[in-house]
Amino acid sequence: MHRVQTNLQRLFEPRSIAIVGASPEPKKIPGMIVDFLRKSGFAGKVYPVNPRYEKIHEFTCYPNVDALPETPDLVVVVIPVAVAFDAVEAAARRGVPFCLLMSGGFGEGRTGDAGRARHARLLEVCRASGMHVVGPNTVGMVNFRHRMPLTFADWYGRDTGQRGGVAIVTHSGSVGGLIFSSLQLNRIGVDYWVGLGNEATLETAHFISHFSTLPDIHTVICYMEGVQDGRHFMAAAEQARKAGKRVVVVKAGDHPESVRSTLSHTGKNPSFGEVYAGALRQCGVIQAKSLAELAYVMTLITTVGDRLGNHIGIISASGGANSLIADHVVNAGLALPELPQALQQELNKVIPEYGSSQNPVDLSADVISRGEILHGTLALIHDEPTVDAWLVFGRPIIDRYADALITFAESSPKAMIVCCGVPLAPEMHERLQQHNIAVLADPELCLRALARIQRAAFVPGTALKIDAVELEDSAGGKPVLTIAIEQDRDFGAVVSLSAAPTFGRPSERIVRVLPATALDLEDAVLELHHLHGGLPAATEDIVAALYSLTRLHAEGTAHVDLSVEAGVLRRVGS
């Protein structure tokens, strides 16, 4: 596996910064950057560069990079692309280690051949000098901990001052800004924000690797439109997992229609969405499918993350809500275990006979006026081993019995989640969340987000110890399962499983990147099982076929297309 090693300390903690194109006018983009920086309390030196001024605010201004009194750690270039190269090349000549290149025109949009030529020239300058570039075509970056805002994004001006161990790395300034604002609204603090732009020399993987080494960072959020190098990304994600950090990804470009946009925006032409989904799962990355899911994922992580699991219990005063939420649990791929009979018998002593103790637990509307129903139920389920997380639905219960829910959350090993479909009073929301209770409005979205977290945190059972065998044709020659090894342009060699289409519906591929461990292969088969509600052959036989195929690949047949159809192991090609 590739190693991603680039020391970014001087990028995030520069002793001096030069801003090329600086302006004293705070309504202009260069002026916004200077204004944010001077008001932030940044401790390093600031060198505005603009031949039109001798002084900008309290800073001496210099005509060009060559005239600076010292070589800065970071040069920010915020001038049109037609003149940007003069500053970039001057910085490279002086040995500047990092350049934040905000200028666009390097292959994105309609810049065409001229833009691609500029991009190639930029890479050559960086190769020759060793300088690294953040961007081009970026709205900047912010190190909140060291009071270093290098951006013109308006969301920075709405920062509430909340810090909380989260770093955001994004291919889009606007999407990254929405993520930042959403986290702020959900009382989740952000420490770092990096707009990657077109990723000239520094890609997502470098930043994941860097943040994995910082003790105060627990989660890296990435909005991505593709990867520069899939193996680099997986190595960085694995580094984060080993360091106990979470990586959460929202990815665009899963479909040909959306790839039209990613190509125009960042030049990314990502391979198939199911390949990314398999690679992300394989390296323990949480993949959120929308910004709303991301907000729910982050709320769960920052409140009850270490206590989550697949087995869900539901408590409500509404039988109808219980039925609906039960469907949401199953549709999300989570388990809704029936409570043990002995526990049900005890619960029946405190719940009215027109309620239910099975799971979902229907406390009945009587609980609104009879607190002993809820208190008795919480006492009985306090350590129930068949449930990992309890979801309590209904504002009347939450408003009336917040103290009891907080006591449960602080003393029980089980996660406590409250949903009520409508917003709680802000002071109630904050109080519950401060006591490690996840407060979310939509139970369906909550359970989808919880499933995303659990999908990335899978721990398969004991690896199957099976010798390589060939499956027997059990379908009369009609393919029921296809296992193939192919080359993916973003991740290299991958193995995929596809069940035969059913009822005219195409089959979704399950993909793992090679080399894959025995646990990865077993998990791929289990994922296929969950996707289709069953398998066309015994789990052990499919895993064995996977093992056989990947062994052939490892033995040097990478140039051969390999596949299994209808359970018969065979080679195709030569």
Residue pairs with C-beta under 8 A, 6 or more apart in sequence:
1 231
1 234
1 235
1 238
2 229
2 231
2 232
2 234
2 235
3 235
4 205
4 206
4 208
4 209
4 232
4 235
4 236
4 239
5 209
6 132
6 202
6 206
6 209
6 210
8 202
8 206
8 207
8 210
10 73
10 74
10 97
10 98
11 73
11 74
11 97
11 98
11 132
11 134
12 143
12 146
12 148
12 192
12 210
13 143
13 146
13 148
14 44
14 72
14 73
14 74
14 98
14 148
15 44
15 45
15 72
15 73
16 44
16 45
16 46
16 47
16 70
16 72
16 73
16 74
17 37
17 42
17 44
17 45
17 46
17 47
17 72
17 73
17 74
17 75
17 76
17 148
17 150
18 47
18 48
18 49
18 62
18 65
18 68
18 72
18 74
18 75
18 76
18 91
18 96
19 30
19 33
19 34
19 37
19 46
19 47
19 48
19 49
19 76
19 78
20 49
20 50
20 65
20 75
20 76
20 77
20 78
20 79
20 87
21 30
21 49
21 50
21 77
21 78
21 79
21 87
22 30
22 31
22 33
22 34
22 48
22 49
22 50
22 53
22 56
22 59
22 61
22 78
23 30
23 31
23 34
23 50
23 56
24 31
24 34
24 53
24 56
24 57
25 31
26 32
26 34
26 35
29 78
29 102
29 152
30 50
30 78
30 79
30 152
32 152
33 76
33 78
33 140
33 149
33 150
33 151
33 152
34 46
34 48
34 56
34 57
34 59
36 149
36 150
36 151
36 152
36 156
36 157
37 46
37 148
37 149
37 150
38 46
38 57
38 58
38 59
40 147
40 148
40 149
41 147
42 146
42 147
42 148
42 149
43 146
43 147
44 73
44 148
45 70
45 72
46 59
47 59
47 60
47 62
47 68
47 69
47 72
48 56
48 59
48 60
48 61
48 62
49 61
49 62
49 63
49 64
49 65
49 68
49 87
50 56
50 61
50 63
51 63
51 64
53 61
54 60
54 61
55 61
62 68
62 69
64 86
64 87
64 90
65 75
65 87
65 90
65 91
65 94
65 96
66 90
66 93
66 94
68 94
71 94
71 95
71 96
72 96
73 96
73 97
73 98
74 96
74 97
74 98
74 99
74 100
74 150
75 87
75 91
75 96
75 98
75 99
75 100
76 99
76 100
76 102
76 140
76 150
77 84
77 87
77 88
77 91
77 99
77 100
77 101
77 102
77 103
78 102
78 103
78 152
79 87
79 103
80 103
80 105
81 103
81 104
81 105
81 106
81 118
81 136
84 101
84 103
84 136
85 118
85 121
85 122
85 125
88 99
88 101
88 122
88 125
88 133
89 125
91 99
91 131
92 99
92 125
92 126
92 128
92 129
92 131
93 129
95 129
95 131
96 131
97 130
97 131
97 132
98 131
98 132
98 133
98 134
99 131
99 132
99 133
99 134
99 135
100 133
100 134
100 135
100 138
100 140
100 141
100 150
101 122
101 133
101 134
101 135
101 136
101 137
101 138
101 197
101 200
102 135
102 136
102 137
102 138
102 139
102 140
102 152
102 197
103 135
103 136
103 137
104 111
104 136
104 137
105 111
105 114
105 115
105 118
105 136
105 137
106 115
106 116
106 118
106 119
106 122
106 136
106 137
106 198
106 200
107 115
107 116
107 118
107 119
107 198
107 267
108 115
108 137
108 198
108 264
108 265
108 266
108 267
109 115
109 264
109 265
110 264
111 118
119 136
119 198
119 200
122 133
122 136
122 200
123 200
123 201
125 131
126 132
126 133
126 200
126 201
131 201
132 201
132 202
133 200
133 201
133 202
134 141
134 194
134 195
134 196
134 197
134 202
135 195
135 196
135 197
135 198
135 200
136 197
136 198
136 200
137 197
137 198
137 266
138 173
138 195
138 196
138 197
138 198
139 151
139 152
139 153
139 173
139 176
139 177
139 195
140 149
140 150
140 151
140 152
140 153
140 173
140 195
141 150
141 151
141 192
141 193
141 194
141 195
142 148
142 149
142 150
142 151
142 156
142 192
142 193
142 194
143 191
143 192
144 159
144 163
144 190
144 191
144 192
144 193
145 163
145 191
145 192
145 216
149 156
151 193
151 195
153 173
153 177
154 177
155 177
155 180
155 181
158 181
158 184
159 184
160 184
162 184
162 187
162 188
162 189
162 190
163 189
163 190
163 191
164 188
164 189
164 190
164 191
164 302
165 189
165 191
165 216
165 217
165 218
165 219
166 183
166 188
166 189
166 190
166 191
166 192
166 217
166 218
166 219
166 220
166 221
166 298
167 190
167 191
167 192
167 193
167 194
167 207
167 211
167 217
167 219
167 220
167 221
168 176
168 179
168 180
168 190
168 192
168 193
168 194
168 220
168 221
168 222
168 223
169 194
169 196
169 204
169 207
169 208
169 211
169 220
169 221
169 222
169 223
170 176
170 179
170 193
170 194
170 195
170 196
170 222
170 223
170 224
171 196
171 197
171 199
171 204
171 223
171 224
171 225
171 265
171 266
171 268
172 195
172 223
172 225
172 265
172 266
173 195
175 223
175 250
175 291
176 193
176 195
176 223
178 291
179 221
179 223
179 250
179 291
179 294
180 190
180 193
182 291
182 294
182 295
183 189
183 190
183 295
183 298
184 190
186 295
186 298
186 299
187 430
187 433
188 298
188 299
188 302
191 216
191 217
192 211
192 217
194 207
196 202
196 203
196 204
196 207
197 266
198 266
198 267
199 228
199 266
203 227
203 228
203 229
203 232
203 233
204 222
204 224
204 227
204 228
204 233
204 236
205 227
205 228
205 229
205 232
205 233
205 235
205 236
206 236
207 220
208 220
208 222
208 233
208 236
208 237
208 239
208 240
208 247
209 235
209 236
209 239
209 240
211 217
211 220
211 240
211 245
212 220
212 236
212 239
212 240
212 243
212 245
213 243
217 245
218 244
218 245
218 246
219 245
219 246
219 247
219 248
219 298
219 301
219 302
220 240
220 245
220 246
220 247
220 248
221 248
221 249
221 250
221 294
221 298
222 247
222 248
222 249
222 250
223 249
223 250
223 251
223 252
224 249
224 250
224 251
224 252
225 251
225 252
225 253
225 262
225 265
225 266
225 268
225 270
226 251
226 253
226 262
226 266
226 268
226 269
226 270
226 490
227 233
227 270
227 490
227 491
229 490
230 279
230 488
230 490
230 491
230 492
230 513
231 491
231 492
233 279
234 279
234 282
234 283
234 491
234 513
237 247
237 280
237 283
237 284
237 285
238 283
238 284
240 246
240 247
240 284
241 247
241 283
241 284
246 286
246 301
246 305
247 284
247 285
247 286
248 285
248 286
248 287
248 288
248 294
248 297
248 298
248 301
249 280
249 285
249 286
249 287
249 288
250 287
250 288
250 289
250 290
250 291
250 293
250 294
251 270
251 273
251 276
251 280
251 287
252 258
252 261
252 262
253 259
253 261
253 262
253 268
253 269
253 270
253 273
254 270
254 272
254 273
254 276
255 273
259 269
259 270
262 268
262 269
262 270
263 269
270 276
270 490
271 488
271 489
271 490
271 491
272 488
272 509
272 511
274 496
274 508
274 509
274 510
274 511
275 488
275 490
275 491
275 494
275 509
275 511
276 287
276 490
277 287
277 511
278 494
278 496
278 510
278 511
278 512
278 513
278 524
279 491
279 494
279 511
279 512
279 513
280 286
280 287
280 456
281 287
281 455
281 456
281 458
281 523
281 527
282 512
282 513
282 516
282 520
284 456
284 457
285 456
286 297
286 452
286 453
286 455
286 456
287 452
287 455
287 456
288 294
288 297
288 449
288 452
289 448
289 452
292 445
293 445
293 448
293 449
293 452
296 440
296 442
296 445
296 446
296 448
296 449
297 449
297 452
297 453
299 433
299 438
299 439
299 440
299 449
300 308
300 417
300 438
300 440
300 446
300 449
300 450
300 453
301 453
303 433
303 436
303 437
303 438
303 439
304 389
304 409
304 415
304 416
304 417
304 436
304 437
304 438
305 453
307 388
307 389
307 413
307 414
307 415
308 388
308 389
308 415
308 450
308 453
308 454
308 457
309 388
309 389
309 415
309 454
310 334
310 335
310 388
310 454
311 334
311 335
311 336
311 337
311 386
311 387
311 388
311 389
312 329
312 334
312 335
312 336
312 387
312 388
312 389
312 390
312 391
312 447
312 450
313 337
313 339
313 359
313 360
313 361
313 381
313 384
313 387
313 389
313 390
313 391
313 414
314 322
314 325
314 326
314 329
314 336
314 359
314 360
314 361
314 390
314 391
314 393
315 360
315 361
315 363
315 377
315 390
315 391
315 392
315 393
315 397
316 322
316 325
316 360
316 361
316 362
316 363
316 392
316 393
316 394
316 397
317 362
317 363
317 364
317 365
317 367
317 368
317 394
317 396
317 397
318 362
318 365
318 393
318 394
319 356
319 362
321 393
321 394
322 356
322 360
322 361
322 362
322 393
323 360
324 443
325 360
325 391
325 393
325 443
325 444
325 447
326 336
326 360
328 443
328 444
328 447
328 448
329 335
329 336
329 447
330 336
331 447
332 447
332 448
332 450
332 451
333 451
333 455
333 530
334 447
334 450
334 451
334 454
336 359
336 360
337 359
337 386
337 387
338 358
338 359
339 347
339 357
339 358
339 359
339 361
339 381
339 384
339 386
339 387
340 384
340 386
343 357
343 380
343 381
343 384
344 357
344 358
346 380
347 357
347 361
347 376
347 377
347 380
347 381
348 357
349 376
350 372
350 373
350 376
350 377
350 380
351 357
351 361
351 362
351 363
351 364
351 373
351 377
352 364
352 366
352 373
354 364
355 361
355 362
355 363
355 364
355 366
355 373
356 362
359 387
361 377
361 381
363 373
363 374
363 377
363 397
364 373
366 373
367 373
367 374
367 397
368 396
368 397
368 400
371 400
371 401
371 404
374 397
374 401
374 404
375 401
375 404
378 404
378 405
378 407
378 408
381 387
381 390
381 414
382 408
382 411
382 412
382 414
383 412
383 413
383 414
384 414
387 414
388 414
388 415
389 414
389 415
389 416
389 417
389 450
390 414
390 415
390 416
390 417
391 417
391 418
391 419
391 443
391 446
391 447
392 398
392 405
392 416
392 417
392 418
392 419
393 418
393 419
393 420
393 421
393 443
394 420
395 420
395 421
395 422
395 424
398 405
398 418
398 420
398 424
398 428
398 432
399 424
399 425
399 428
402 428
402 431
402 432
405 416
405 418
405 432
405 437
406 431
406 432
406 435
406 437
408 414
408 416
409 416
409 435
409 436
409 437
410 435
410 436
415 438
416 436
416 437
416 438
417 437
417 438
417 440
417 446
417 450
418 432
418 437
418 438
418 439
418 440
419 440
419 441
419 442
419 443
419 446
420 441
421 441
421 442
421 443
422 441
423 429
423 441
424 432
424 439
429 439
432 439
433 439
438 446
440 446
458 523
460 519
460 522
460 523
460 526
461 522
463 517
463 518
463 519
463 522
464 518
464 522
464 539
464 540
464 543
464 544
466 540
466 543
466 544
466 547
467 544
468 544
468 547
468 548
468 551
469 541
469 544
469 545
469 548
470 545
470 548
470 568
470 569
471 537
471 541
471 542
471 544
471 545
471 564
471 567
471 568
471 569
472 567
472 568
473 566
473 567
473 568
474 480
474 536
474 537
474 566
474 567
475 536
475 566
475 567
477 566
478 500
478 566
479 500
479 565
479 566
480 499
480 500
480 536
480 537
480 566
480 567
481 497
481 498
481 499
481 500
481 535
481 536
481 537
481 542
481 564
481 565
481 566
481 567
482 496
482 497
482 498
482 500
482 563
482 564
482 565
483 495
483 496
483 497
483 542
483 545
483 546
483 549
483 563
483 564
484 495
484 496
484 498
484 561
484 562
484 563
484 564
485 493
485 494
485 495
485 496
485 514
485 549
485 550
485 553
485 561
485 562
485 563
486 493
486 494
486 496
486 561
487 493
487 494
488 494
488 513
491 513
492 513
492 514
493 513
493 514
493 553
493 558
494 511
494 512
494 513
494 514
495 511
495 512
495 514
495 516
495 521
495 524
495 546
495 549
495 550
495 553
496 509
496 510
496 511
496 512
497 509
497 510
497 511
497 524
497 525
497 528
497 542
497 546
498 507
498 508
498 509
498 510
499 507
499 528
499 531
499 532
499 535
499 536
500 507
500 536
501 507
502 532
507 532
508 531
510 524
510 527
510 528
510 531
511 524
512 520
512 521
512 523
512 524
514 550
514 553
514 554
515 550
515 554
516 524
516 550
518 547
521 543
521 546
521 547
521 550
522 539
522 543
524 546
525 535
525 539
525 542
525 543
525 546
526 539
528 535
528 542
529 535
529 539
535 542
536 567
537 567
541 567
545 564
545 567
545 569
548 569
549 562
549 563
549 564
549 569
552 560
552 562
552 571
553 562
557 571
560 571
560 572
560 573
560 574
561 571
561 572
561 573
562 571
562 572
563 570
563 572
564 570
